[in-house]
Amino acid sequence: MTAPQAISVVEYGNRRVLLVVGIMMAALLQTLDATIVNVALPTIEGNIGAGIDDGTWIITGYIISNVVAIPLAPYLLQRLGRRQYYSGCILGFTFASVLCGTAHALPELVFFRIVQGAFGGGLIATSQIILRDTFPPEKVGSSAALFGIALTFGPALGPTLGGLLTDNLSWQWVFDINLVPGLISAFIVLSILRNPAPPRRAPLDTAGVVLLAIGLGSLQYVLDEGERNDWFDDSRVLTFAITCVVGLALFALWELRGTKTPIVDLRVFRYGNVRVGTLAAVLMGMVIFGPTVILPQYVQGVLTFTATLSGILILLRALPVLVLTPFIGRIVTRVDPRLLIVTGFVMSATAFAALFENMTTGSTFDSFAWLLVYAGVAQAMLFVPLLVCILGTIAVADSPKVSSFLSLSFQLGGSISSTMLVTAFDRRTYFHSDIYRGAANLSNGAMQALHVHSSAAQIARTIQLQATNAGFADAVAILAPIALAGACLALLLRPAKRTAAAGTRPVVAAAE
């Protein structure tokens, strides 16, 4: 039985504009919700009577279900049809958001967030595929640029918007804000989006789904709960770590050798650019998402910035992405994308080194503003060139599978970075605190002068503040070598094909 013939789903004129608006709204809803709850979390915990440790599951549950859902998207697209699956994800995400806003207890909210994350995983993986196919092949850079804006601008806008809504309205609005854009997006998609092929029956790889959920779910649990529970000294974290390794090993073995209809086709790793690009996407996620976790905590905890001012600072890093990404999308098919990726990573490394030097207890908003704008320029050079470089060297039929792997790698990179930076901050703060306390004796001239005008309690607070500042600075410094590693990895990528080849998507077919 032959597969149904694929049809062109490239759109032009007003149809393309409307469809892009609908897709971008849906993608931004998902990426925005990855961070919008972070600022509102203390308020939510207080309103529903949840403790700090339990309340973190409002975020953890969303991320776990999101990570598990992303690799399943290619199968569900084939089984249900692109229009049906994508619109279903938009509506499911929207109504799950509304249900989150109606929750009165922690179990309810965590459950609705898990549902929301499951539909959100389908959104982020599918938006990239649909945007790519909506544009003609010679404008693949433009489609990648649009997705890059949604993927990187949403998480940066989330904390700012979350703080404004929570402070001026209520915490429910961080969820209710999704209702109107979600309904508009679903209406556009249902009205315009076409299926490239009819839905096709395919047996469900049940064992693969179960092993994938166990492996990735356990991994995300370890990343989110490890530092909070002393890592492998905690029996639950150790159990989940072992479960993760065993589950993912069995999953890989089953998908490659145990089934003829894998839920996730690992054979796409036969492409060298996919292997290298997946690792580069992990490092990219670490570089892009890491600062959005650590910097707000630093400027609010050490420099006593308000939540709003903290959000504006993070937004400065996102604005160059919004402005430059369309330009990058236009030139990426005319130059070697590897050059842009290497430049972006190297600029990121220098930005983190400069941030490390400028992080003092006397720093001001101006101390970081231009550095973060510079970091945003670097960030704009990363995702779109990587996407074009990878998709330009693989068969068109494998694009949905590879796109989902890249989205998953980017998400996991962000999770790994968050965990790594928080762990580094905790440990380096303890390290510096011990050193500063050891030096706090009257034989130290500076300490003698301080002792004259300050009480013991004030001196202790000063020491702790300096240790905390040093801990944050050391955590940020870790990102510099990670960015340099990304630059080295980018050199291993093969250049994207510039002409149409058999079975591959042409990257440059004509000048725009």
Wavefront OBJ file of the C-alpha trace (Angstrom):
o trace
v 0.000 0.000 0.000
v 1.626 3.257 -1.161
v 1.702 6.415 0.903
v -0.683 9.179 -0.216
v 0.833 11.769 -2.540
v 1.883 14.937 -0.725
v 0.447 18.230 -1.945
v 1.939 21.692 -1.782
v 0.819 23.738 1.203
v 2.794 26.878 0.330
v 0.630 29.970 0.813
v 0.833 33.413 -0.783
v -0.601 36.875 -0.232
v -3.231 37.441 2.462
v -3.615 33.735 3.170
v 0.041 33.472 4.160
v -0.132 36.648 6.273
v -3.192 35.435 8.179
v -1.788 31.940 8.670
v 1.541 33.320 9.921
v -0.346 35.526 12.406
v -2.285 32.497 13.689
v 0.803 30.312 13.994
v 2.894 33.012 15.666
v 0.145 33.680 18.207
v -0.021 29.977 19.075
v 3.771 29.585 19.303
v 4.129 32.711 21.456
v 1.425 31.473 23.826
v 3.418 28.321 24.459
v 6.846 29.940 24.860
v 5.385 32.748 26.982
v 3.811 30.257 29.395
v 7.187 28.604 29.954
v 8.222 31.623 32.075
v 5.167 33.807 32.759
v 4.226 31.773 35.850
v 7.685 32.080 37.449
v 7.134 35.617 38.746
v 3.583 34.871 39.911
v 4.526 31.658 41.723
v 4.930 33.146 45.248
v 1.505 34.824 44.942
v -0.117 31.625 43.648
v 1.385 29.589 46.501
v 0.007 32.033 49.043
v -3.474 32.080 47.504
v -3.945 28.316 47.212
v -2.135 27.435 50.438
v 0.824 25.599 48.899
v 4.330 25.405 50.342
v 7.370 26.519 48.379
v 8.582 22.972 47.614
v 5.133 21.761 46.573
v 4.389 24.908 44.594
v 7.327 24.338 42.258
v 5.353 21.447 40.746
v 3.200 24.098 39.053
v 6.241 24.723 36.866
v 7.782 21.243 36.937
v 4.570 19.471 35.866
v 4.231 21.762 32.864
v 7.833 21.236 31.737
v 7.761 17.442 32.125
v 4.597 16.988 30.054
v 5.924 19.502 27.517
v 9.190 17.615 27.056
v 7.434 14.260 26.688
v 4.923 15.601 24.140
v 7.428 17.196 21.740
v 8.895 13.967 20.233
v 5.399 12.519 19.730
v 4.309 15.346 17.412
v 5.483 13.811 14.074
v 3.499 10.614 14.692
v 0.362 12.483 15.768
v 0.611 14.804 12.766
v 0.622 11.783 10.470
v -2.106 9.943 12.351
v -4.571 12.795 12.906
v -3.714 15.222 10.128
v -1.834 18.497 10.444
v -4.854 20.824 10.589
v -6.761 18.618 13.030
v -3.813 18.022 15.353
v -2.532 21.601 15.389
v -5.919 23.210 15.948
v -6.651 20.604 18.624
v -3.415 21.545 20.406
v -4.317 25.252 20.286
v -7.807 24.683 21.685
v -6.561 22.187 24.275
v -3.844 24.579 25.425
v -6.283 27.498 25.580
v -8.951 25.743 27.625
v -6.378 24.134 29.911
v -5.096 27.686 30.574
v -8.604 28.797 31.571
v -8.941 25.784 33.863
v -5.616 26.703 35.513
v -7.103 30.091 36.357
v -10.119 28.462 38.029
v -8.074 26.119 40.252
v -8.559 26.491 44.006
v -6.099 23.841 45.226
v -2.592 22.715 44.328
v -3.506 19.245 42.940
v -6.034 20.836 40.573
v -3.581 23.434 39.314
v -0.731 20.950 38.838
v -3.034 18.597 36.888
v -4.275 21.383 34.605
v -0.679 22.554 34.071
v 0.314 19.031 33.028
v -2.536 19.025 30.498
v -1.538 22.485 29.316
v 2.085 21.377 28.904
v 1.093 18.302 26.890
v -0.823 20.411 24.364
v 1.936 23.044 24.451
v 4.563 20.484 23.449
v 2.525 19.768 20.329
v 2.304 23.484 19.580
v 6.010 24.242 19.723
v 7.051 21.210 17.677
v 4.369 21.695 15.004
v 4.567 25.484 14.611
v 8.088 25.205 13.246
v 7.068 22.582 10.673
v 4.005 24.513 9.477
v 5.874 27.820 9.176
v 8.565 26.160 7.084
v 6.054 24.574 4.704
v 3.959 27.759 4.398
v 6.854 29.556 2.701
v 8.470 28.558 -0.625
v 11.875 26.825 -0.321
v 13.862 29.929 -1.250
v 12.404 31.728 1.791
v 13.255 29.063 4.349
v 15.305 31.693 6.192
v 12.244 33.897 6.635
v 10.178 31.055 8.078
v 13.008 30.096 10.420
v 13.304 33.721 11.551
v 9.633 33.886 12.500
v 9.897 30.724 14.559
v 13.120 31.976 16.118
v 11.317 35.111 17.320
v 8.569 33.046 18.948
v 11.031 30.609 20.507
v 13.328 33.203 22.090
v 11.217 36.348 22.552
v 8.346 34.642 24.401
v 10.410 33.338 27.360
v 12.072 36.760 27.749
v 8.728 38.590 27.729
v 7.124 36.133 30.165
v 8.605 37.394 33.464
v 7.829 41.036 32.628
v 4.250 40.333 31.605
v 3.719 37.943 34.524
v 4.854 40.557 37.029
v 2.640 43.282 35.555
v -0.451 41.062 35.497
v 0.092 39.727 39.017
v 0.810 43.156 40.532
v -1.983 45.054 38.794
v -4.729 42.442 38.305
v -4.453 38.944 39.809
v -2.424 35.759 39.366
v -5.298 34.170 37.419
v -4.593 36.567 34.569
v -1.273 34.879 33.767
v -3.468 32.026 32.511
v -6.614 33.869 31.403
v -4.609 36.074 29.056
v -4.320 33.071 26.718
v -8.065 32.821 26.026
v -8.652 35.451 23.324
v -5.384 34.926 21.366
v -5.910 31.162 21.562
v -9.425 31.317 20.124
v -8.351 33.701 17.352
v -5.398 31.473 16.476
v -7.565 28.337 16.401
v -10.131 30.048 14.133
v -7.438 31.130 11.656
v -5.823 27.683 11.595
v -9.136 25.868 11.114
v -10.091 28.282 8.324
v -6.857 28.385 6.331
v -4.412 25.583 7.178
v -4.355 22.695 4.714
v -3.100 19.153 5.229
v -0.094 18.229 3.067
v -1.457 14.659 3.000
v -4.585 12.905 4.302
v -4.395 11.416 7.822
v -2.819 7.988 7.628
v -3.461 5.042 9.909
v -0.345 3.793 11.640
v 0.002 1.390 14.564
v 0.801 3.073 17.854
v 4.169 2.164 19.328
v 2.789 1.821 22.858
v 5.996 0.464 24.361
v 7.972 3.328 22.847
v 5.559 5.932 24.234
v 5.743 4.434 27.736
v 9.554 4.184 27.737
v 9.881 7.716 26.363
v 7.575 9.142 29.029
v 9.432 7.291 31.782
v 12.885 8.318 30.543
v 12.245 11.987 29.779
v 9.878 12.480 32.705
v 12.464 11.055 35.116
v 15.199 13.210 33.580
v 13.156 16.377 34.022
v 12.331 15.431 37.619
v 16.032 15.006 38.425
v 16.869 18.353 36.823
v 14.102 20.218 38.653
v 14.331 18.555 42.070
v 17.996 17.553 42.303
v 19.511 20.669 43.855
v 16.517 21.208 46.134
v 16.922 17.699 47.599
v 20.742 17.325 47.734
v 20.911 15.373 44.499
v 21.821 11.707 44.859
v 21.845 11.868 48.635
v 18.070 11.868 48.280
v 16.643 8.413 47.559
v 13.897 9.750 45.282
v 16.298 11.724 43.091
v 18.641 8.712 42.871
v 15.742 6.419 41.959
v 14.551 8.761 39.218
v 18.109 9.151 37.893
v 18.494 5.370 37.558
v 15.024 5.141 36.030
v 15.969 7.833 33.518
v 19.133 6.041 32.354
v 17.460 2.633 32.129
v 14.305 4.019 30.532
v 16.110 5.989 27.804
v 18.504 3.102 27.073
v 15.596 0.677 26.656
v 13.741 3.276 24.589
v 16.655 3.682 22.159
v 17.110 -0.090 21.878
v 13.396 -0.657 21.299
v 13.051 2.104 18.695
v 16.074 0.905 16.729
v 15.671 -2.866 17.016
v 12.364 -3.792 18.645
v 9.682 -2.208 16.451
v 9.006 -1.590 12.779
v 6.856 1.488 13.514
v 8.887 3.623 15.969
v 7.068 6.470 17.679
v 10.317 8.456 17.428
v 12.508 7.697 14.428
v 16.063 7.720 15.795
v 17.395 6.871 12.349
v 17.509 10.602 11.527
v 20.752 10.652 13.495
v 22.379 9.110 10.439
v 22.772 12.695 9.264
v 25.967 14.221 10.632
v 24.398 17.666 10.874
v 21.543 16.277 12.960
v 23.967 14.691 15.428
v 26.077 17.836 15.723
v 23.095 20.179 15.491
v 21.236 18.445 18.306
v 24.195 18.975 20.651
v 24.536 22.561 19.436
v 20.832 23.142 20.158
v 21.335 21.907 23.734
v 24.219 24.369 24.236
v 22.171 27.088 22.562
v 19.288 26.462 24.958
v 21.719 26.715 27.865
v 23.156 30.016 26.616
v 19.785 31.585 25.804
v 17.651 30.429 28.742
v 20.300 30.402 31.488
v 20.479 34.190 31.943
v 16.666 34.495 32.080
v 16.796 32.326 35.228
v 19.821 33.692 37.056
v 19.809 37.435 36.241
v 16.336 38.294 37.639
v 17.245 36.560 40.898
v 20.524 38.487 41.043
v 19.200 41.981 40.341
v 16.245 41.549 42.705
v 18.102 39.716 45.475
v 21.416 41.622 45.488
v 20.709 44.944 43.782
v 17.113 45.237 45.113
v 15.609 45.986 41.696
v 11.827 45.864 41.511
v 10.211 42.989 39.623
v 9.194 45.397 36.869
v 12.701 46.855 36.492
v 14.111 43.333 36.479
v 11.707 42.375 33.699
v 12.676 45.430 31.650
v 16.339 44.455 31.970
v 15.640 40.974 30.596
v 13.500 42.516 27.875
v 16.501 44.553 26.686
v 18.184 41.285 25.767
v 15.133 40.146 23.817
v 14.577 43.333 21.774
v 17.595 42.834 19.436
v 16.250 39.348 18.716
v 12.920 40.852 17.673
v 14.583 43.492 15.498
v 17.453 41.510 13.958
v 15.990 38.027 13.466
v 14.014 38.982 10.309
v 17.232 40.461 8.871
v 19.161 37.309 9.781
v 16.436 35.281 8.078
v 16.977 37.221 4.849
v 20.775 36.939 4.738
v 21.219 33.429 6.151
v 20.609 31.830 2.752
v 23.229 34.076 1.137
v 26.108 33.473 3.519
v 27.550 30.443 5.262
v 25.223 29.978 8.280
v 28.088 28.410 10.235
v 29.842 31.786 10.249
v 26.800 33.387 11.885
v 26.505 30.606 14.477
v 30.196 30.835 15.436
v 29.973 34.632 15.643
v 26.870 34.439 17.815
v 28.447 31.972 20.237
v 31.716 33.926 20.495
v 29.847 37.190 21.099
v 27.773 35.426 23.766
v 30.945 34.226 25.492
v 32.367 37.760 25.585
v 29.045 39.103 26.886
v 29.035 36.628 29.787
v 32.677 37.442 30.593
v 31.827 41.147 30.669
v 28.763 40.505 32.842
v 30.966 38.615 35.287
v 33.310 41.616 35.537
v 30.419 44.059 36.074
v 28.535 42.116 38.752
v 29.203 43.990 41.995
v 26.985 45.009 44.888
v 27.139 48.591 43.606
v 26.074 47.850 40.029
v 23.222 49.848 38.503
v 20.720 49.319 35.701
v 23.087 51.095 33.307
v 25.879 48.683 34.238
v 24.043 45.880 32.432
v 21.763 47.552 29.884
v 24.157 47.766 26.941
v 25.785 44.435 27.780
v 22.399 42.716 27.552
v 21.601 44.469 24.269
v 24.956 43.160 22.965
v 24.064 39.673 24.223
v 20.729 39.960 22.412
v 22.521 40.746 19.146
v 24.587 37.594 19.664
v 21.473 35.553 20.431
v 19.833 36.671 17.177
v 22.618 34.949 15.218
v 22.124 31.510 16.708
v 18.836 29.705 16.179
v 17.875 30.644 12.606
v 21.279 29.794 11.033
v 21.368 26.477 12.930
v 17.891 25.550 11.704
v 18.710 26.447 8.087
v 22.050 24.630 8.245
v 20.408 21.412 9.442
v 17.242 21.429 7.328
v 19.306 22.218 4.233
v 21.174 18.914 4.461
v 18.394 16.381 5.133
v 15.611 14.743 3.157
v 12.337 16.673 3.163
v 10.467 13.657 4.558
v 12.688 13.699 7.653
v 12.164 17.402 8.410
v 9.261 16.983 10.906
v 11.223 14.400 12.896
v 14.361 16.538 12.968
v 12.392 19.677 13.865
v 10.908 17.942 16.901
v 14.377 16.783 18.012
v 15.696 20.331 17.765
v 12.780 21.713 19.795
v 13.320 19.000 22.406
v 17.076 19.662 22.556
v 16.501 23.390 22.964
v 14.019 22.769 25.791
v 16.326 20.303 27.558
v 19.228 22.726 27.212
v 17.197 25.346 29.041
v 16.323 22.893 31.818
v 19.929 21.723 32.181
v 21.163 25.317 32.270
v 18.648 26.343 34.945
v 19.643 23.421 37.156
v 23.365 23.887 36.577
v 23.335 27.618 37.323
v 21.244 27.299 40.479
v 23.530 24.522 41.723
v 26.658 26.547 40.904
v 25.213 29.600 42.646
v 24.407 27.681 45.831
v 27.804 26.014 46.057
v 29.889 29.042 45.113
v 27.960 31.213 47.565
v 28.810 28.778 50.379
v 32.425 28.731 49.167
v 32.796 32.526 49.163
v 30.910 32.843 52.441
v 33.403 30.551 54.172
v 36.344 32.519 52.760
v 34.911 35.918 53.712
v 34.028 34.767 57.218
v 37.521 33.389 57.648
v 38.965 36.780 56.681
v 36.572 38.656 58.999
v 38.912 39.171 61.945
v 40.347 42.248 63.562
v 43.807 41.637 62.107
v 42.291 42.670 58.766
v 42.591 46.449 58.317
v 39.389 46.784 56.307
v 37.519 44.761 58.914
v 38.844 47.005 61.710
v 37.486 50.094 59.928
v 34.155 48.380 59.299
v 33.917 47.225 62.898
v 34.108 50.815 64.157
v 30.936 51.905 62.351
v 28.928 48.660 62.111
v 27.412 46.129 64.456
v 28.191 42.413 64.268
v 24.817 41.777 62.609
v 25.471 44.428 59.961
v 28.917 42.984 59.259
v 27.404 39.509 58.900
v 24.813 40.834 56.415
v 27.541 42.603 54.421
v 29.613 39.424 54.243
v 26.611 37.387 53.129
v 25.688 39.981 50.481
v 29.215 39.928 49.071
v 29.230 36.109 49.056
v 25.853 36.035 47.298
v 27.066 38.509 44.689
v 30.188 36.420 44.066
v 28.064 33.265 43.800
v 25.861 34.816 41.116
v 28.904 36.119 39.218
v 30.566 32.688 39.228
v 27.353 31.091 37.944
v 27.161 33.537 35.023
v 30.850 32.954 34.241
v 30.127 29.266 33.584
v 28.113 30.247 30.516
v 31.170 31.727 28.751
v 33.027 28.403 28.155
v 29.703 26.761 27.254
v 29.237 29.378 24.526
v 32.791 28.808 23.275
v 32.103 25.058 23.163
v 29.073 25.853 20.998
v 31.282 27.850 18.618
v 33.688 24.911 18.285
v 30.787 22.522 17.695
v 29.354 24.764 14.961
v 32.582 24.349 12.985
v 31.779 20.636 12.650
v 28.519 21.327 10.791
v 28.422 20.751 7.061
v 27.321 23.751 4.957
v 23.687 23.783 3.856
v 23.035 22.801 0.258
v 22.515 25.796 -1.981
v 20.830 24.023 -4.865
v 18.057 21.496 -5.045
v 19.298 17.950 -4.764
v 17.437 14.715 -5.008
v 15.337 14.234 -1.931
v 16.572 17.360 -0.169
v 15.006 20.742 0.436
v 16.759 23.499 -1.548
v 17.946 26.263 0.696
v 18.665 28.927 -1.890
v 16.731 28.711 -5.108
v 16.421 32.381 -5.986
v 17.038 35.824 -4.632
v 14.116 37.227 -2.737
l 1 2 3 4 5 6 7 8 9 10 11 12 13 14 15 16 17 18 19 20 21 22 23 24 25 26 27 28 29 30 31 32 33 34 35 36 37 38 39 40 41 42 43 44 45 46 47 48 49 50 51 52 53 54 55 56 57 58 59 60 61 62 63 64 65 66 67 68 69 70 71 72 73 74 75 76 77 78 79 80 81 82 83 84 85 86 87 88 89 90 91 92 93 94 95 96 97 98 99 100 101 102 103 104 105 106 107 108 109 110 111 112 113 114 115 116 117 118 119 120 121 122 123 124 125 126 127 128 129 130 131 132 133 134 135 136 137 138 139 140 141 142 143 144 145 146 147 148 149 150 151 152 153 154 155 156 157 158 159 160 161 162 163 164 165 166 167 168 169 170 171 172 173 174 175 176 177 178 179 180 181 182 183 184 185 186 187 188 189 190 191 192 193 194 195 196 197 198 199 200 201 202 203 204 205 206 207 208 209 210 211 212 213 214 215 216 217 218 219 220 221 222 223 224 225 226 227 228 229 230 231 232 233 234 235 236 237 238 239 240 241 242 243 244 245 246 247 248 249 250 251 252 253 254 255 256 257 258 259 260 261 262 263 264 265 266 267 268 269 270 271 272 273 274 275 276 277 278 279 280 281 282 283 284 285 286 287 288 289 290 291 292 293 294 295 296 297 298 299 300 301 302 303 304 305 306 307 308 309 310 311 312 313 314 315 316 317 318 319 320 321 322 323 324 325 326 327 328 329 330 331 332 333 334 335 336 337 338 339 340 341 342 343 344 345 346 347 348 349 350 351 352 353 354 355 356 357 358 359 360 361 362 363 364 365 366 367 368 369 370 371 372 373 374 375 376 377 378 379 380 381 382 383 384 385 386 387 388 389 390 391 392 393 394 395 396 397 398 399 400 401 402 403 404 405 406 407 408 409 410 411 412 413 414 415 416 417 418 419 420 421 422 423 424 425 426 427 428 429 430 431 432 433 434 435 436 437 438 439 440 441 442 443 444 445 446 447 448 449 450 451 452 453 454 455 456 457 458 459 460 461 462 463 464 465 466 467 468 469 470 471 472 473 474 475 476 477 478 479 480 481 482 483 484 485 486 487 488 489 490 491 492 493 494 495 496 497 498 499 500 501 502 503 504 505 506 507 508 509 510 511 512
